[in-house]
Protein backbone atom coordinates (compact mmCIF):
# COMPACT_ATOMS: atom_id res chain seq x y z
CA UNK A 1 0.00 0.00 0.00
CA UNK A 2 1.40 3.38 -1.06
CA UNK A 3 1.89 5.93 1.64
CA UNK A 4 0.01 9.27 1.45
CA UNK A 5 3.36 10.99 1.09
CA UNK A 6 4.27 9.04 -2.07
CA UNK A 7 0.83 9.69 -3.53
CA UNK A 8 1.18 13.43 -2.87
CA UNK A 9 4.63 13.49 -4.52
CA UNK A 10 3.24 11.73 -7.57
CA UNK A 11 0.34 14.20 -7.79
CA UNK A 12 2.69 17.16 -7.49
CA UNK A 13 4.92 15.79 -10.27
CA UNK A 14 1.93 15.27 -12.57
CA UNK A 15 0.64 18.77 -11.88
CA UNK A 16 4.09 20.30 -12.45
CA UNK A 17 4.57 18.34 -15.65
CA UNK A 18 1.16 19.43 -16.96
CA UNK A 19 1.88 23.07 -16.19
CA UNK A 20 5.26 22.88 -17.93
CA UNK A 21 3.62 21.33 -20.99
CA UNK A 22 0.88 23.97 -21.04
CA UNK A 23 3.49 26.72 -20.74
CA UNK A 24 5.45 25.17 -23.62
CA UNK A 25 2.29 25.08 -25.77
CA UNK A 26 1.53 28.75 -25.01
CA UNK A 27 5.10 29.81 -25.83
CA UNK A 28 5.03 27.77 -29.06
CA UNK A 29 1.72 29.37 -30.12
CA UNK A 30 3.05 32.86 -29.38
CA UNK A 31 6.19 32.14 -31.42
CA UNK A 32 4.10 30.85 -34.33
CA UNK A 33 1.88 33.94 -34.18
CA UNK A 34 4.90 36.27 -34.15
CA UNK A 35 6.47 34.37 -37.05
CA UNK A 36 3.24 34.59 -39.05
CA UNK A 37 3.04 38.35 -38.48
CA UNK A 38 6.67 38.71 -39.58
CA UNK A 39 5.92 36.68 -42.71
CA UNK A 40 3.06 39.04 -43.52
CA UNK A 41 5.27 42.08 -42.97
CA UNK A 42 7.94 40.66 -45.26
CA UNK A 43 5.33 39.93 -47.90
CA UNK A 44 4.11 43.53 -47.65
CA UNK A 45 7.60 44.95 -48.27
CA UNK A 46 8.24 42.64 -51.22
CA UNK A 47 4.80 42.90 -52.83
CA UNK A 48 4.60 46.68 -52.52
CA UNK A 49 7.86 47.15 -54.44
CA UNK A 50 8.23 44.17 -56.79
CA UNK A 51 6.65 45.93 -59.78
CA UNK A 52 9.55 48.40 -59.77
CA UNK A 53 12.47 46.05 -59.14
CA UNK A 54 14.72 45.06 -62.02
CA UNK A 55 17.74 42.97 -62.79
CA UNK A 56 20.50 44.83 -64.60
CA UNK A 57 19.62 43.03 -67.83
CA UNK A 58 16.04 44.29 -67.55
CA UNK A 59 16.96 47.83 -66.57
CA UNK A 60 19.49 48.36 -69.36
CA UNK A 61 16.75 48.05 -71.96
CA UNK A 62 16.00 51.55 -73.30
CA UNK A 63 12.30 50.91 -72.72
CA UNK A 64 13.09 50.87 -68.99
CA UNK A 65 16.18 53.02 -68.35
CA UNK A 66 15.28 55.54 -71.03
CA UNK A 67 11.74 56.33 -69.91
CA UNK A 68 12.42 58.29 -66.70
CA UNK A 69 15.22 60.57 -65.58
CA UNK A 70 16.22 60.37 -61.91
CA UNK A 71 18.21 62.72 -59.75
CA UNK A 72 20.58 60.08 -58.42
CA UNK A 73 21.72 56.50 -58.37
CA UNK A 74 21.91 55.49 -54.70
CA UNK A 75 24.28 52.61 -54.00
CA UNK A 76 24.30 51.20 -50.48
CA UNK A 77 27.47 50.18 -48.73
CA UNK A 78 28.47 46.94 -47.06
CA UNK A 79 31.76 45.42 -45.94
CA UNK A 80 35.13 46.54 -47.22
CA UNK A 81 38.19 44.36 -46.90
CA UNK A 82 41.09 46.61 -46.05
CA UNK A 83 41.00 49.37 -48.65
CA UNK A 84 38.99 47.38 -51.19
CA UNK A 85 35.28 46.62 -51.47
CA UNK A 86 34.19 43.11 -50.58
CA UNK A 87 32.94 41.06 -53.57
CA UNK A 88 29.32 41.87 -52.68
CA UNK A 89 30.03 45.60 -52.48
CA UNK A 90 32.14 45.54 -55.64
CA UNK A 91 29.21 44.08 -57.57
CA UNK A 92 26.89 46.75 -56.18
CA UNK A 93 29.32 49.39 -57.40
CA UNK A 94 29.82 47.77 -60.81
CA UNK A 95 26.07 47.75 -61.28
CA UNK A 96 25.71 51.35 -60.08
CA UNK A 97 28.32 52.42 -62.62
CA UNK A 98 26.45 50.63 -65.41
CA UNK A 99 23.18 52.23 -64.33
CA UNK A 100 24.75 55.69 -64.26
CA UNK A 101 26.24 55.20 -67.73
CA UNK A 102 22.76 54.69 -69.20
CA UNK A 103 22.28 58.42 -68.59
CA UNK A 104 19.24 57.85 -66.40
CA UNK A 105 20.55 59.94 -63.46
CA UNK A 106 22.65 63.02 -62.76
CA UNK A 107 25.06 61.50 -60.23
CA UNK A 108 25.81 58.59 -57.93
CA UNK A 109 25.36 58.83 -54.17
CA UNK A 110 27.52 56.33 -52.26
CA UNK A 111 26.19 55.78 -48.77
CA UNK A 112 27.81 53.73 -46.03
CA UNK A 113 29.81 53.73 -42.83
CA UNK A 114 32.48 56.40 -42.85
CA UNK A 115 31.82 58.12 -39.54
CA UNK A 116 35.25 57.15 -38.17
CA UNK A 117 37.45 56.69 -41.25
CA UNK A 118 40.62 56.12 -39.25
CA UNK A 119 39.09 52.91 -37.87
CA UNK A 120 36.82 51.82 -40.71
CA UNK A 121 35.74 53.47 -43.93
CA UNK A 122 33.44 52.24 -46.69
CA UNK A 123 33.14 55.55 -48.52
CA UNK A 124 36.62 56.09 -49.98
CA UNK A 125 36.89 52.53 -51.37
CA UNK A 126 33.41 52.89 -52.85
CA UNK A 127 34.22 56.22 -54.50
CA UNK A 128 37.57 55.00 -55.82
CA UNK A 129 36.00 51.85 -57.24
CA UNK A 130 33.35 53.86 -59.07
CA UNK A 131 36.05 56.08 -60.57
CA UNK A 132 37.92 52.98 -61.73
CA UNK A 133 34.67 51.87 -63.41
CA UNK A 134 34.52 55.09 -65.40
CA UNK A 135 32.23 57.26 -63.28
CA UNK A 136 33.56 60.86 -63.20
CA UNK A 137 34.71 62.02 -59.77
CA UNK A 138 32.50 65.08 -59.98
CA UNK A 139 29.48 62.83 -60.54
CA UNK A 140 29.93 61.11 -57.17
CA UNK A 141 28.52 62.37 -53.88
CA UNK A 142 29.35 60.70 -50.58
CA UNK A 143 27.33 60.11 -47.44
CA UNK A 144 29.58 58.74 -44.66
CA UNK A 145 26.67 58.48 -42.23
CA UNK A 146 24.54 55.97 -44.09
CA UNK A 147 24.92 53.48 -41.25
CA UNK A 148 21.73 51.59 -42.10
CA UNK A 149 19.31 51.35 -44.99
CA UNK A 150 16.85 53.54 -43.13
CA UNK A 151 19.53 56.14 -42.34
CA UNK A 152 20.63 56.20 -45.97
CA UNK A 153 17.16 57.03 -47.24
CA UNK A 154 16.40 59.51 -44.47
CA UNK A 155 19.60 61.39 -45.26
CA UNK A 156 19.13 61.08 -49.02
CA UNK A 157 15.91 63.05 -48.68
CA UNK A 158 16.81 65.43 -45.85
CA UNK A 159 20.52 66.06 -46.41
CA UNK A 160 20.86 65.58 -50.17
CA UNK A 161 17.36 66.71 -51.16
CA UNK A 162 16.84 63.70 -53.43
CA UNK A 163 13.29 63.23 -54.66
CA UNK A 164 13.86 60.48 -57.26
CA UNK A 165 16.44 57.73 -57.49
CA UNK A 166 17.52 54.38 -58.84
CA UNK A 167 18.51 52.27 -55.82
CA UNK A 168 21.23 49.70 -56.41
CA UNK A 169 21.99 46.95 -53.92
CA UNK A 170 22.15 43.17 -53.59
CA UNK A 171 19.07 41.16 -54.56
CA UNK A 172 17.90 40.16 -51.08
CA UNK A 173 18.21 43.79 -49.95
CA UNK A 174 16.72 45.75 -52.83
CA UNK A 175 13.01 45.51 -51.88
CA UNK A 176 13.58 46.97 -48.41
CA UNK A 177 15.83 49.69 -49.81
CA UNK A 178 13.16 50.87 -52.22
CA UNK A 179 10.50 50.56 -49.50
CA UNK A 180 12.54 52.77 -47.15
CA UNK A 181 13.22 55.34 -49.86
CA UNK A 182 9.53 55.63 -50.61
CA UNK A 183 8.81 56.16 -46.91
CA UNK A 184 10.59 59.50 -47.38
CA UNK A 185 8.78 60.41 -50.56
CA UNK A 186 11.61 59.44 -52.92
CA UNK A 187 10.21 58.21 -56.22
CA UNK A 188 12.40 55.18 -56.75
CA UNK A 189 12.99 51.97 -58.60
CA UNK A 190 15.44 49.26 -57.60
CA UNK A 191 18.12 47.46 -59.57
CA UNK A 192 19.48 44.16 -58.29
CA UNK A 193 23.27 44.11 -58.34
CA UNK A 194 24.95 41.60 -60.59
CA UNK A 195 26.64 38.65 -58.92
CA UNK A 196 30.05 37.70 -60.27
CA UNK A 197 30.34 34.64 -58.06
CA UNK A 198 30.22 35.50 -54.36
CA UNK A 199 28.04 33.42 -52.03
CA UNK A 200 25.01 34.90 -50.30
CA UNK A 201 24.86 33.16 -46.93
CA UNK A 202 21.71 32.12 -45.01
CA UNK A 203 22.65 34.74 -42.41
CA UNK A 204 22.01 37.47 -44.97
CA UNK A 205 18.48 36.26 -45.61
CA UNK A 206 17.70 35.79 -41.91
CA UNK A 207 18.98 39.26 -41.07
CA UNK A 208 16.97 40.77 -43.92
CA UNK A 209 13.82 38.94 -42.76
CA UNK A 210 14.04 40.68 -39.38
CA UNK A 211 15.20 44.03 -40.80
CA UNK A 212 12.15 44.33 -43.06
CA UNK A 213 9.90 44.12 -40.01
CA UNK A 214 11.98 46.71 -38.17
CA UNK A 215 11.87 49.12 -41.09
CA UNK A 216 8.09 48.90 -41.41
CA UNK A 217 7.87 50.33 -37.89
CA UNK A 218 10.57 52.88 -38.69
CA UNK A 219 8.68 53.94 -41.81
CA UNK A 220 5.57 54.50 -39.68
CA UNK A 221 7.08 56.41 -36.77
CA UNK A 222 10.07 57.92 -38.64
CA UNK A 223 12.64 58.26 -35.86
CA UNK A 224 15.42 60.75 -36.51
CA UNK A 225 18.91 59.81 -37.59
N, C-alpha and C positions, 0 to 999 in steps of 0.2 A: 504493500500500500504506500502510495507516494505521500510524502509529508506536505502539509500546507505551504511550507516554505518553498519547496521545489515547484509546486504548482504555481505559486505567485511569481517565481523567477521566470517560468516558462511563459506566463501571461505577459509579463513585462517585456520579454524578448520579442514576442509576437507583435505586441503593440508598437514597440520601437521600430521593428522591421517594417511594419505597415506604414508608419509615419515617414520613414526614410524613403520608401518606395513612392508614396504619394508626393513627397517633396521632389523627388527625381522627375516624376511625371509632370509636375507643374513647371519645373525649370526647363524640361525638354519642350513643353508646349510654348513657353515664353520665347525660347530660342528659335523655334520654328516660326513663330509669329514675327519676330524681329527679322529673321532671314527673308521671309516672304515680303515684308515691307521694303527691305533693302533691294530685293529683286525688282519690285515695282518701281522704285526710285531709279534704279539703273536703266530699266526699260524706258522710263520717261526721258532721261538724258539722251539715250541713243535714238529713240524714235522721234524726238522733237528736232533732231539735227540731221538725221541720216539723208534727207533729201538734198542737203547742201554739202555733203562730204564726197570727196573725189580721190581717186588714186592719181598719181602724177600723169599716167598715160591718158586718163580721162580729162584731166584739167588742161593738158597741153593742146587739146583740140581747139582750134579757133572758135568753134561754136560755143565753147565754155569760157576759155580765158579771154577771148576777144569781145565778149558781150558787155562786160562791166569793168569800169576802172575803179580801183581801190586806192585809198591813201597809202596803205602800207602792207608789206608782208611781215607778219609777226612770227618769229621763230623762237620756240621755247627751249631754254637750256636744260641740260642734264649733266651728267658727270664728265669731267675732263681728267685725263690721265697725264699728270705733269703739266706740260704746256701745250698739250694736244688734245683735241676733242676725242672722247670715247667713240667707238664705232657707231653707236646709236646716235650720238650728237652729230657726228660727221655726216651721217646720212640725212639728218634733219637739215643741216646746213647746205648740203649738195642740192637737196630738193628746193630749199628756199631760193638758192641762186638760180635754179632753172625757172622757178615761178617768176622771179623778178625779171629775168631775161625775156619773158613773153611780153613785157611792157604793160602788164596789168596793174602795176602799182608804182608809186613815186619813189619809195625807198624801202629798206629792210630795217625793222626794229629787232635787235637781238636782246633778249630778256633772260636774265639768269642771276646767279649768285655771284656778286662782285662786291659785296659790302665791305669785305676785309681782304683786299687783293694780295696783301703780303702773306696771308695764310692760305687762301684759296680763291681762285678767280676763274669764272667761266667766260667772262665777257671778252677779254683780250684774245683768247684762243678762238672764240667764235668769230670775232671781227676779222682776225687775220686769215682764218680759213675761208670766209666769204670773199675776201680780197683775192686769195689764191684761186678762187673759182671764177674770178672775172667780174665781181661786183665792185663798182667804183667806191673808194673810201668815203667820198662825200655823199654816197647814197646809203650809208649805214648809220643808224642811230643806235645808241646803247642805253639799256636800262639795267644798272647793276643791282637793283633792288627788286627784281622779279623773283622773289624767293619761293613763290608757289604759283600755280596756275591762276588762282584767284587774284593774287597780288599783281601778276603780270597784266591782267585785263583791267583791273581797277586803275593801275597806273597808266596803262595805254590810253584810257579815256581821260583821266584827270590830269596827268602830267604831260602827256604827249598830244592830247586833244585829237585822238584818232576816232573817227566816226565810221570808218569802213576798213575792212582788212581781209586779207587771205591769211589764215592761220595754218602754219606748217608745224607738224609734230609727228611723233610715232603713231602708228595705227591705233593701238589700244587707248591712246591718250587724246586723240583728235576730237572725239565727240564732246568730251567734257570741256576742252579748250574753247570750242565754238560756243557751247552752252554758257560758259562763264563770260565770254566776250559779249554775248547778246544780253546778259544780265545788266550790262552797263551801256546798252543802247548801241553797241558797235554792230553795224551791218556786216556780217561775216560769212565766209564759207571756209571749209577746211580742206586741206590737202594732206593726204597720208604720205609720210616720208617713205622714200624707197628703202629697200633693205638689201644691202650688198653682201649679207651673209652672217650677220651677228644673230645670236640667239636671244629671243625674248623669253625670259624665265617666268615660271608660274607666280613668283613673287610680284612681278610687275602687274599681272592681271588681278591678283588678290588686293594689292594696294590700290589699284584703280577702282575696284569694286567698292571699297570703303570710301575713297576720296569723292566719288560721284555723289554719294549720299551726303557727305559733309558739305559739298559745294552747293547742293540744292538749298540747304539751310542758309549758307552764306549768301546765296543769290537772293533769298527772301529778306534777310535782316540787314545785309550789306554792312558788315563791320568795317571799320577803317583799316588802313594799312597796318 
